[in-house]
Amino acid sequence: MSLEKISIQKNTRVEFSSNELLFLAKSGQPYRGSLYVKFESLGESFDMLSFKRYLTSLRSVTLNAEDIAHEIYMTIDKSIESKNLGVVVDLSARGGIQQRLSFGYEFSVTQKNNIFQVG
């Protein structure tokens, strides 16, 4: 699946995050986690709705956990032109082991509170 490209101002620094990452392990068991994406625009970004659809489509994809950051990176890289693209995935613990996976440009994850969250 590709992401729908949109035009934005060149050199805009863009960050996306989602706490709704879900995909299947080779065993068929689900992996859950958080996704962080950061890049600098060369005049392009992707539509948030198509990004949400892409993330939802991963729920039917079977991958090794260690390949998810690369998979997302390659999808974004094929969809838009950018520089300093980086992807970080924090997976929920399985078997008592926590994983953080990254691919591309390294950056520090900024975790933000959901300001529209109730309760």
MMTF fields as JSON, N, C-alpha, C and O atoms, coordinates in Angstrom:
{
  "mmtfVersion": "1.0.0",
  "mmtfProducer": "UNKNOWN",
  "numBonds": 475,
  "numAtoms": 476,
  "numGroups": 119,
  "numChains": 1,
  "numModels": 1,
  "chainsPerModel": [1],
  "groupsPerChain": [119],
  "chainIdList": ["A"],
  "bondAtomList": [4, 2, 8, 6, 12, 10, 16, 14, 20, 18, 24, 22, 28, 26, 32, 30, 36, 34, 40, 38, 44, 42, 48, 46, 52, 50, 56, 54, 60, 58, 64, 62, 68, 66, 72, 70, 76, 74, 80, 78, 84, 82, 88, 86, 92, 90, 96, 94, 100, 98, 104, 102, 108, 106, 112, 110, 116, 114, 120, 118, 124, 122, 128, 126, 132, 130, 136, 134, 140, 138, 144, 142, 148, 146, 152, 150, 156, 154, 160, 158, 164, 162, 168, 166, 172, 170, 176, 174, 180, 178, 184, 182, 188, 186, 192, 190, 196, 194, 200, 198, 204, 202, 208, 206, 212, 210, 216, 214, 220, 218, 224, 222, 228, 226, 232, 230, 236, 234, 240, 238, 244, 242, 248, 246, 252, 250, 256, 254, 260, 258, 264, 262, 268, 266, 272, 270, 276, 274, 280, 278, 284, 282, 288, 286, 292, 290, 296, 294, 300, 298, 304, 302, 308, 306, 312, 310, 316, 314, 320, 318, 324, 322, 328, 326, 332, 330, 336, 334, 340, 338, 344, 342, 348, 346, 352, 350, 356, 354, 360, 358, 364, 362, 368, 366, 372, 370, 376, 374, 380, 378, 384, 382, 388, 386, 392, 390, 396, 394, 400, 398, 404, 402, 408, 406, 412, 410, 416, 414, 420, 418, 424, 422, 428, 426, 432, 430, 436, 434, 440, 438, 444, 442, 448, 446, 452, 450, 456, 454, 460, 458, 464, 462, 468, 466, 472, 470],
  "bondOrderList": [1, 1, 1, 1, 1, 1, 1, 1, 1, 1, 1, 1, 1, 1, 1, 1, 1, 1, 1, 1, 1, 1, 1, 1, 1, 1, 1, 1, 1, 1, 1, 1, 1, 1, 1, 1, 1, 1, 1, 1, 1, 1, 1, 1, 1, 1, 1, 1, 1, 1, 1, 1, 1, 1, 1, 1, 1, 1, 1, 1, 1, 1, 1, 1, 1, 1, 1, 1, 1, 1, 1, 1, 1, 1, 1, 1, 1, 1, 1, 1, 1, 1, 1, 1, 1, 1, 1, 1, 1, 1, 1, 1, 1, 1, 1, 1, 1, 1, 1, 1, 1, 1, 1, 1, 1, 1, 1, 1, 1, 1, 1, 1, 1, 1, 1, 1, 1, 1],
  "groupList": [{"groupName": "MET", "atomNameList": ["N", "CA", "C", "O"], "elementList": ["N", "C", "C", "O"], "formalChargeList": [0, 0, 0, 0], "bondAtomList": [1, 0, 2, 1, 3, 2], "bondOrderList": [1, 1, 2], "singleLetterCode": "M", "chemCompType": "L-PEPTIDE LINKING"}, {"groupName": "SER", "atomNameList": ["N", "CA", "C", "O"], "elementList": ["N", "C", "C", "O"], "formalChargeList": [0, 0, 0, 0], "bondAtomList": [1, 0, 2, 1, 3, 2], "bondOrderList": [1, 1, 2], "singleLetterCode": "S", "chemCompType": "L-PEPTIDE LINKING"}, {"groupName": "LEU", "atomNameList": ["N", "CA", "C", "O"], "elementList": ["N", "C", "C", "O"], "formalChargeList": [0, 0, 0, 0], "bondAtomList": [1, 0, 2, 1, 3, 2], "bondOrderList": [1, 1, 2], "singleLetterCode": "L", "chemCompType": "L-PEPTIDE LINKING"}, {"groupName": "GLU", "atomNameList": ["N", "CA", "C", "O"], "elementList": ["N", "C", "C", "O"], "formalChargeList": [0, 0, 0, 0], "bondAtomList": [1, 0, 2, 1, 3, 2], "bondOrderList": [1, 1, 2], "singleLetterCode": "E", "chemCompType": "L-PEPTIDE LINKING"}, {"groupName": "LYS", "atomNameList": ["N", "CA", "C", "O"], "elementList": ["N", "C", "C", "O"], "formalChargeList": [0, 0, 0, 0], "bondAtomList": [1, 0, 2, 1, 3, 2], "bondOrderList": [1, 1, 2], "singleLetterCode": "K", "chemCompType": "L-PEPTIDE LINKING"}, {"groupName": "ILE", "atomNameList": ["N", "CA", "C", "O"], "elementList": ["N", "C", "C", "O"], "formalChargeList": [0, 0, 0, 0], "bondAtomList": [1, 0, 2, 1, 3, 2], "bondOrderList": [1, 1, 2], "singleLetterCode": "I", "chemCompType": "L-PEPTIDE LINKING"}, {"groupName": "GLN", "atomNameList": ["N", "CA", "C", "O"], "elementList": ["N", "C", "C", "O"], "formalChargeList": [0, 0, 0, 0], "bondAtomList": [1, 0, 2, 1, 3, 2], "bondOrderList": [1, 1, 2], "singleLetterCode": "Q", "chemCompType": "L-PEPTIDE LINKING"}, {"groupName": "ASN", "atomNameList": ["N", "CA", "C", "O"], "elementList": ["N", "C", "C", "O"], "formalChargeList": [0, 0, 0, 0], "bondAtomList": [1, 0, 2, 1, 3, 2], "bondOrderList": [1, 1, 2], "singleLetterCode": "N", "chemCompType": "L-PEPTIDE LINKING"}, {"groupName": "THR", "atomNameList": ["N", "CA", "C", "O"], "elementList": ["N", "C", "C", "O"], "formalChargeList": [0, 0, 0, 0], "bondAtomList": [1, 0, 2, 1, 3, 2], "bondOrderList": [1, 1, 2], "singleLetterCode": "T", "chemCompType": "L-PEPTIDE LINKING"}, {"groupName": "ARG", "atomNameList": ["N", "CA", "C", "O"], "elementList": ["N", "C", "C", "O"], "formalChargeList": [0, 0, 0, 0], "bondAtomList": [1, 0, 2, 1, 3, 2], "bondOrderList": [1, 1, 2], "singleLetterCode": "R", "chemCompType": "L-PEPTIDE LINKING"}, {"groupName": "VAL", "atomNameList": ["N", "CA", "C", "O"], "elementList": ["N", "C", "C", "O"], "formalChargeList": [0, 0, 0, 0], "bondAtomList": [1, 0, 2, 1, 3, 2], "bondOrderList": [1, 1, 2], "singleLetterCode": "V", "chemCompType": "L-PEPTIDE LINKING"}, {"groupName": "PHE", "atomNameList": ["N", "CA", "C", "O"], "elementList": ["N", "C", "C", "O"], "formalChargeList": [0, 0, 0, 0], "bondAtomList": [1, 0, 2, 1, 3, 2], "bondOrderList": [1, 1, 2], "singleLetterCode": "F", "chemCompType": "L-PEPTIDE LINKING"}, {"groupName": "ALA", "atomNameList": ["N", "CA", "C", "O"], "elementList": ["N", "C", "C", "O"], "formalChargeList": [0, 0, 0, 0], "bondAtomList": [1, 0, 2, 1, 3, 2], "bondOrderList": [1, 1, 2], "singleLetterCode": "A", "chemCompType": "L-PEPTIDE LINKING"}, {"groupName": "GLY", "atomNameList": ["N", "CA", "C", "O"], "elementList": ["N", "C", "C", "O"], "formalChargeList": [0, 0, 0, 0], "bondAtomList": [1, 0, 2, 1, 3, 2], "bondOrderList": [1, 1, 2], "singleLetterCode": "G", "chemCompType": "PEPTIDE LINKING"}, {"groupName": "PRO", "atomNameList": ["N", "CA", "C", "O"], "elementList": ["N", "C", "C", "O"], "formalChargeList": [0, 0, 0, 0], "bondAtomList": [1, 0, 2, 1, 3, 2], "bondOrderList": [1, 1, 2], "singleLetterCode": "P", "chemCompType": "L-PEPTIDE LINKING"}, {"groupName": "TYR", "atomNameList": ["N", "CA", "C", "O"], "elementList": ["N", "C", "C", "O"], "formalChargeList": [0, 0, 0, 0], "bondAtomList": [1, 0, 2, 1, 3, 2], "bondOrderList": [1, 1, 2], "singleLetterCode": "Y", "chemCompType": "L-PEPTIDE LINKING"}, {"groupName": "ASP", "atomNameList": ["N", "CA", "C", "O"], "elementList": ["N", "C", "C", "O"], "formalChargeList": [0, 0, 0, 0], "bondAtomList": [1, 0, 2, 1, 3, 2], "bondOrderList": [1, 1, 2], "singleLetterCode": "D", "chemCompType": "L-PEPTIDE LINKING"}, {"groupName": "HIS", "atomNameList": ["N", "CA", "C", "O"], "elementList": ["N", "C", "C", "O"], "formalChargeList": [0, 0, 0, 0], "bondAtomList": [1, 0, 2, 1, 3, 2], "bondOrderList": [1, 1, 2], "singleLetterCode": "H", "chemCompType": "L-PEPTIDE LINKING"}],
  "groupTypeList": [0, 1, 2, 3, 4, 5, 1, 5, 6, 4, 7, 8, 9, 10, 3, 11, 1, 1, 7, 3, 2, 2, 11, 2, 12, 4, 1, 13, 6, 14, 15, 9, 13, 1, 2, 15, 10, 4, 11, 3, 1, 2, 13, 3, 1, 11, 16, 0, 2, 1, 11, 4, 9, 15, 2, 8, 1, 2, 9, 1, 10, 8, 2, 7, 12, 3, 16, 5, 12, 17, 3, 5, 15, 0, 8, 5, 16, 4, 1, 5, 3, 1, 4, 7, 2, 13, 10, 10, 10, 16, 2, 1, 12, 9, 13, 13, 5, 6, 6, 9, 2, 1, 11, 13, 15, 3, 11, 1, 10, 8, 6, 4, 7, 7, 5, 11, 6, 10, 13],
  "groupIdList": [1, 2, 3, 4, 5, 6, 7, 8, 9, 10, 11, 12, 13, 14, 15, 16, 17, 18, 19, 20, 21, 22, 23, 24, 25, 26, 27, 28, 29, 30, 31, 32, 33, 34, 35, 36, 37, 38, 39, 40, 41, 42, 43, 44, 45, 46, 47, 48, 49, 50, 51, 52, 53, 54, 55, 56, 57, 58, 59, 60, 61, 62, 63, 64, 65, 66, 67, 68, 69, 70, 71, 72, 73, 74, 75, 76, 77, 78, 79, 80, 81, 82, 83, 84, 85, 86, 87, 88, 89, 90, 91, 92, 93, 94, 95, 96, 97, 98, 99, 100, 101, 102, 103, 104, 105, 106, 107, 108, 109, 110, 111, 112, 113, 114, 115, 116, 117, 118, 119],
  "secStructList": [7, 7, 7, 7, 3, 3, 3, 7, 7, 6, 6, 7, 3, 3, 3, 3, 3, 3, 3, 3, 3, 3, 3, 3, 7, 6, 6, 1, 7, 3, 3, 3, 3, 3, 3, 3, 3, 3, 3, 3, 3, 1, 1, 3, 3, 3, 7, 2, 2, 2, 2, 2, 2, 2, 2, 2, 2, 4, 4, 4, 7, 5, 7, 7, 4, 4, 4, 2, 2, 2, 2, 2, 2, 2, 2, 2, 2, 2, 2, 7, 7, 3, 3, 3, 3, 3, 3, 3, 3, 3, 3, 3, 3, 3, 6, 6, 3, 3, 3, 3, 3, 3, 3, 3, 1, 7, 7, 7, 7, 7, 7, 7, 7, 7, 6, 6, 7, 7, 7],
  "xCoordList": [0.852, 0.0, 0.888, 1.879, 0.545, 1.306, 0.506, -0.699, 1.207, 0.591, 0.246, 0.986, -0.883, -1.295, -0.438, -0.427, 0.273, 1.2, 0.446, -0.522, 0.902, 0.39, 1.568, 2.676, 1.332, 2.373, 2.351, 1.294, 3.544, 3.676, 4.924, 5.652, 5.157, 6.325, 7.614, 7.738, 8.548, 9.853, 10.518, 10.325, 11.297, 12.048, 11.183, 11.677, 9.897, 9.05, 9.47, 9.593, 9.69, 10.002, 8.679, 7.843, 8.515, 7.245, 7.477, 8.439, 6.582, 6.622, 5.225, 4.231, 5.171, 3.925, 4.149, 5.253, 3.104, 3.176, 1.812, 0.775, 1.845, 0.606, 0.845, 1.847, -0.077, -0.031, -0.842, -1.107, -1.24, -2.136, -1.478, -2.17, -0.163, 0.504, 0.174, 0.297, -0.244, -0.616, -0.303, -0.728, 0.446, 0.73, 0.931, 0.995, 1.031, 1.099, 2.521, 3.263, 2.89, 4.16, 4.023, 2.912, 5.142, 5.124, 4.309, 3.757, 4.231, 3.458, 1.957, 1.158, 1.568, 0.157, -0.277, -1.39, 0.586, 0.273, 0.47, 1.362, -0.339, -0.219, 0.939, 1.253, 1.549, 2.479, 1.757, 1.093, 1.886, 1.311, 2.429, 3.428, 2.238, 3.262, 2.943, 1.84, 3.951, 3.853, 4.834, 5.92, 4.429, 5.219, 5.538, 4.681, 6.772, 7.213, 7.931, 8.828, 7.535, 8.13, 8.539, 7.804, 9.727, 10.208, 10.955, 11.722, 10.731, 11.461, 11.41, 10.645, 12.239, 12.22, 11.699, 12.172, 10.726, 10.053, 10.927, 11.636, 10.852, 11.412, 10.265, 10.352, 9.173, 7.985, 6.835, 5.783, 7.037, 6.003, 5.821, 6.751, 4.608, 4.294, 3.223, 2.978, 2.588, 1.501, 0.277, 0.373, -0.878, -2.16, -2.344, -2.085, -2.788, -2.938, -3.965, -3.802, -5.007, -6.005, -5.394, -5.649, -4.596, -3.976, -2.94, -2.734, -2.287, -1.347, -2.087, -1.615, -3.239, -4.055, -4.512, -4.498, -4.914, -5.33, -4.157, -4.319, -2.982, -1.796, -1.513, -1.275, -1.541, -1.292, -2.322, -1.98, -3.57, -4.624, -4.385, -4.67, -3.864, -3.61, -2.518, -2.477, -1.638, -0.574, -1.125, -0.425, -2.358, -2.962, -3.107, -3.233, -3.091, -3.207, -1.865, -1.814, -0.785, 0.545, 1.302, 1.263, 1.995, 2.808, 4.276, 4.775, 4.969, 6.371, 7.132, 6.542, 8.439, 9.289, 9.251, 9.253, 9.216, 9.172, 10.319, 10.147, 11.484, 12.673, 12.593, 13.424, 11.607, 11.477, 10.441, 10.343, 9.67, 8.563, 9.042, 8.437, 10.097, 10.588, 11.053, 10.785, 11.748, 12.209, 11.031, 11.037, 10.03, 8.843, 8.151, 7.807, 7.949, 7.289, 8.176, 7.689, 9.47, 10.421, 10.337, 10.229, 10.386, 10.389, 9.085, 9.104, 7.959, 6.678, 6.666, 6.236, 7.133, 7.182, 8.171, 7.875, 9.347, 10.395, 9.952, 10.328, 9.157, 8.645, 7.519, 7.261, 6.854, 5.671, 6.004, 5.338, 7.021, 7.36, 8.872, 9.64, 9.274, 10.684, 10.886, 10.186, 11.855, 12.139, 13.612, 14.324, 14.061, 15.415, 15.352, 14.418, 16.351, 16.44, 15.224, 14.736, 14.739, 13.6, 14.05, 15.024, 13.331, 13.604, 12.312, 11.293, 12.359, 11.207, 11.656, 12.676, 10.891, 11.14, 9.862, 8.769, 10.011, 8.872, 9.178, 10.201, 8.297, 8.368, 7.289, 6.097, 7.71, 6.743, 6.438, 7.31, 5.184, 4.787, 5.534, 5.856, 5.799, 6.571, 5.847, 4.634, 6.639, 6.155, 7.152, 8.354, 6.661, 7.557, 8.508, 9.603, 8.076, 8.893, 9.997, 10.841, 10.009, 11.052, 10.453, 9.511, 11.003, 10.592, 11.52, 12.725, 10.99, 11.811, 11.601, 10.477, 12.708, 12.666, 13.449, 14.605, 12.806, 13.407, 13.436, 12.493, 14.513, 14.582, 15.253, 16.044, 14.915, 15.527, 15.608, 14.69, 16.714, 16.9, 17.553, 18.321, 17.235, 17.811, 17.46, 16.299, 18.452, 18.207, 17.71, 18.206, 16.728, 16.192, 15.666, 15.393, 15.526, 14.954, 13.438, 12.884, 12.791, 11.33, 10.761, 11.192, 9.79, 9.061, 7.673, 6.871, 7.391, 6.072, 5.201, 5.55, 4.065, 3.147, 1.862, 1.422, 1.273, -0.017, -1.085, -1.006, -2.086, -3.228, -4.108, -4.817, -4.068, -4.778, -6.289, -7.009, -6.783, -8.215, -8.718, -9.902, -7.827, -8.204, -9.081, -8.805, -10.133, -11.054, -10.636, -10.292, -10.67, -10.433, -9.082, -8.727],
  "yCoordList": [-1.179, 0.0, 1.23, 1.281, 2.213, 3.458, 4.531, 4.406, 5.562, 6.674, 7.777, 8.015, 8.453, 9.536, 10.768, 11.316, 11.188, 12.308, 13.639, 13.808, 14.573, 15.936, 16.9, 16.564, 18.08, 19.107, 19.962, 20.397, 20.195, 21.094, 21.95, 21.767, 22.872, 23.739, 22.933, 22.099, 23.195, 22.544, 22.902, 24.0, 21.973, 22.115, 22.085, 22.361, 21.753, 21.572, 20.29, 19.247, 20.354, 19.152, 18.533, 19.194, 17.273, 16.584, 15.412, 14.66, 15.267, 14.135, 13.532, 14.246, 12.224, 11.49, 10.488, 9.971, 10.216, 9.14, 8.475, 9.091, 7.213, 6.469, 5.395, 4.68, 5.293, 4.241, 3.025, 2.141, 2.976, 1.928, 0.983, 0.404, 0.811, -0.108, -1.545, -1.92, -2.341, -3.735, -4.513, -4.131, -5.615, -6.508, -7.906, -8.095, -8.88, -10.278, -10.82, -10.533, -11.606, -12.322, -13.543, -13.927, -14.151, -15.378, -16.471, -17.346, -16.424, -17.406, -17.149, -17.996, -15.976, -15.602, -14.768, -14.242, -14.638, -13.82, -12.341, -12.006, -11.462, -10.037, -9.355, -9.678, -8.421, -7.47, -6.141, -5.723, -5.479, -4.15, -3.197, -3.588, -1.933, -0.977, 0.436, 0.747, 1.273, 2.674, 2.948, 2.372, 3.834, 4.187, 5.67, 6.491, 6.008, 7.391, 7.565, 6.791, 8.58, 8.871, 10.333, 11.197, 10.602, 11.976, 12.146, 11.27, 13.282, 13.584, 15.081, 15.827, 15.491, 16.873, 16.849, 16.074, 17.699, 17.695, 18.298, 19.283, 17.682, 18.261, 18.795, 18.847, 19.197, 19.722, 18.734, 19.007, 17.571, 16.538, 15.963, 15.913, 15.535, 14.74, 13.756, 13.597, 13.098, 12.197, 12.567, 13.092, 12.274, 12.558, 11.707, 10.504, 12.319, 11.589, 10.459, 9.415, 10.654, 9.592, 8.374, 7.241, 8.596, 7.443, 6.793, 5.581, 7.575, 7.016, 6.124, 5.038, 6.583, 5.791, 4.488, 3.422, 4.591, 3.385, 2.42, 1.206, 2.969, 2.136, 1.406, 0.199, 2.143, 1.511, 0.431, -0.625, 0.682, -0.314, -1.537, -2.661, -1.333, -2.458, -3.386, -4.56, -2.878, -3.707, -4.793, -5.759, -4.649, -5.64, -7.002, -8.012, -7.041, -8.323, -8.763, -9.712, -8.076, -8.397, -9.227, -8.933, -10.272, -11.114, -10.777, -10.868, -10.386, -9.967, -10.437, -10.702, -10.538, -10.629, -9.261, -8.243, -9.218, -7.939, -7.033, -5.82, -7.62, -6.835, -6.171, -5.321, -6.544, -5.974, -4.866, -4.239, -4.603, -3.651, -2.227, -1.525, -1.781, -0.413, -0.239, 0.791, -1.237, -1.179, -1.163, -0.406, -1.988, -2.056, -0.694, -0.243, -0.049, 1.259, 2.305, 3.129, 2.274, 3.203, 3.102, 4.121, 1.889, 1.699, 2.174, 2.739, 1.96, 2.437, 3.953, 4.511, 4.625, 6.092, 6.572, 7.495, 5.952, 6.363, 6.22, 7.037, 5.194, 5.003, 5.979, 6.25, 6.504, 7.346, 8.825, 9.536, 9.297, 10.721, 10.902, 10.001, 12.093, 12.464, 13.292, 14.278, 12.878, 13.582, 13.406, 12.674, 14.081, 13.831, 13.603, 14.039, 12.919, 12.595, 11.816, 12.056, 10.885, 10.046, 9.012, 8.289, 8.956, 7.966, 7.379, 8.065, 6.102, 5.393, 4.693, 4.003, 4.872, 4.177, 3.45, 4.012, 2.183, 1.372, 0.862, 0.213, 1.154, 0.6, -0.464, -0.156, -1.722, -2.81, -3.095, -3.009, -3.435, -3.842, -5.117, -5.936, -5.268, -6.419, -7.726, -7.85, -8.696, -10.066, -10.974, -10.886, -11.835, -12.736, -11.989, -12.464, -10.812, -10.014, -9.231, -8.64, -9.213, -8.516, -7.357, -7.529, -6.188, -4.964, -4.76, -4.978, -4.346, -4.078, -2.658, -2.157, -2.01, -0.751, -0.992, -1.415, -0.719, -0.924, 0.401, 1.186, 0.658, 1.891, 1.619, 0.687, 2.461, 2.365, 3.771, 4.575, 4.053, 5.355, 6.326, 5.942, 7.592, 8.68, 8.511, 8.291, 8.614, 8.46, 9.767, 10.846, 9.652, 10.807, 10.363, 9.182, 11.312, 11.029, 11.106, 12.069, 10.098, 10.044, 11.069, 11.167, 11.829, 12.772, 12.199, 12.105, 11.82, 11.286, 12.424, 13.129, 12.585, 13.658, 13.063, 11.997, 13.749, 13.321, 13.602, 14.585, 12.741, 12.959, 14.01, 13.715, 15.237, 16.342, 16.229, 16.937, 15.333, 15.172, 13.953, 13.621, 13.302, 12.101, 12.478, 13.449, 11.701, 11.95, 11.09, 9.918, 11.678, 10.912, 11.055, 10.464],
  "zCoordList": [0.0, 0.0, 0.0, 0.728, -0.804, -0.809, -0.068, 0.146, 0.303, 1.013, 0.024, -0.93, 0.25, -0.633, -0.373, 0.729, -1.4, -1.304, -1.318, -2.06, -0.492, -0.517, -0.59, -0.171, -1.114, -1.196, 0.062, 0.518, 0.617, 1.765, 1.546, 0.571, 2.452, 2.341, 2.5, 3.397, 1.627, 1.7, 3.026, 3.549, 3.563, 4.82, 6.076, 7.169, 5.938, 7.112, 7.812, 7.17, 9.121, 9.901, 10.353, 10.969, 10.039, 10.275, 11.224, 11.074, 12.203, 13.12, 13.208, 13.342, 13.132, 13.327, 14.447, 14.617, 15.204, 16.192, 16.291, 16.045, 16.655, 16.853, 17.903, 17.864, 18.829, 19.836, 19.414, 20.228, 18.138, 17.652, 16.658, 15.82, 16.727, 15.819, 16.214, 17.38, 15.238, 15.473, 14.21, 13.12, 14.351, 13.237, 13.793, 15.008, 12.909, 13.34, 13.272, 12.333, 14.276, 14.276, 13.378, 13.012, 13.025, 12.213, 12.898, 12.231, 14.233, 14.986, 14.903, 15.302, 14.383, 14.326, 15.511, 15.524, 16.508, 17.68, 17.337, 16.558, 17.901, 17.568, 18.3, 19.445, 17.616, 18.228, 18.315, 17.366, 19.449, 19.642, 20.02, 20.623, 19.65, 20.024, 19.579, 19.131, 19.721, 19.335, 18.202, 18.143, 17.313, 16.144, 16.175, 16.5, 15.836, 15.732, 14.4, 14.065, 13.645, 12.342, 12.345, 12.823, 11.804, 11.721, 10.408, 10.008, 9.732, 8.508, 8.222, 8.833, 7.284, 6.812, 5.384, 4.552, 5.108, 3.82, 2.715, 2.921, 1.557, 0.33, -0.518, -1.745, 0.17, -0.503, -0.523, -1.101, 0.116, 0.132, 1.525, 2.33, 1.782, 2.967, 2.532, 1.336, 3.479, 3.131, 3.95, 5.059, 3.366, 3.974, 5.229, 5.203, 6.325, 7.584, 7.475, 8.107, 6.69, 6.532, 5.839, 6.246, 4.803, 4.139, 5.054, 4.983, 5.91, 6.881, 7.878, 8.217, 8.342, 9.263, 8.589, 9.205, 7.329, 6.595, 6.431, 6.554, 6.153, 6.025, 7.344, 7.35, 8.456, 9.759, 10.051, 10.585, 9.71, 9.908, 9.024, 9.44, 7.806, 6.902, 7.436, 7.067, 8.294, 8.863, 9.78, 10.081, 10.222, 11.12, 10.467, 11.159, 9.14, 8.436, 7.843, 7.06, 8.215, 7.704, 8.734, 9.929, 8.263, 9.126, 8.901, 7.779, 9.975, 9.894, 11.121, 12.168, 10.983, 12.165, 12.829, 12.137, 14.134, 14.848, 14.416, 14.295, 14.184, 13.853, 12.482, 12.162, 11.668, 10.325, 10.215, 9.16, 11.253, 11.136, 10.88, 10.07, 11.535, 11.324, 9.883, 9.264, 9.349, 7.962, 6.995, 6.024, 7.251, 6.396, 6.305, 5.213, 7.436, 7.456, 6.785, 6.012, 7.076, 6.453, 4.931, 4.249, 4.398, 2.943, 2.317, 1.223, 2.981, 2.455, 2.365, 1.355, 3.406, 3.384, 2.338, 1.579, 2.292, 1.358, -0.094, -0.935, -0.402, -1.758, -2.094, -3.267, -1.075, -1.285, -1.427, -2.18, -0.717, -0.743, -0.794, -0.457, -1.224, -1.158, 0.091, 0.323, 0.893, 2.143, 2.457, 1.769, 3.501, 3.987, 5.487, 6.16, 5.992, 7.418, 7.914, 9.018, 7.098, 7.479, 8.501, 8.289, 9.599, 10.624, 11.161, 11.243, 11.525, 12.077, 13.349, 13.36, 14.419, 15.689, 16.071, 16.0, 16.48, 16.924, 18.329, 18.55, 19.266, 20.619, 20.724, 20.682, 20.863, 20.976, 22.434, 23.299, 22.69, 24.037, 24.405, 23.545, 25.687, 26.151, 25.839, 26.007, 25.378, 25.166, 25.84, 25.59, 26.685, 27.403, 28.321, 28.622, 28.763, 29.667, 28.977, 29.65, 27.641, 26.895, 26.122, 25.348, 26.338, 25.638, 24.445, 24.57, 23.282, 22.107, 21.616, 21.584, 21.229, 20.497, 19.215, 19.244, 18.104, 16.795, 16.06, 16.155, 15.326, 14.551, 13.22, 13.074, 12.253, 10.939, 10.363, 10.52, 9.698, 9.083, 10.035, 10.916, 9.842, 10.623, 12.104, 12.45, 12.961, 14.398, 15.009, 14.685, 15.894, 16.6, 17.949, 18.163, 18.854, 20.167, 20.065, 19.534, 20.573, 20.54, 21.502, 22.651, 21.024, 21.858, 22.089, 21.16, 23.319, 23.632, 24.134, 25.081, 23.481, 23.819, 24.379, 23.948, 25.33, 25.85, 24.824, 24.088, 24.771, 23.901, 24.557, 25.519, 24.043, 24.693, 24.6, 25.304, 23.725, 23.603, 24.364, 24.309, 25.061, 25.802, 26.997, 27.701, 27.211, 28.32, 29.514, 29.358, 30.687, 31.897, 32.383, 33.403]
}
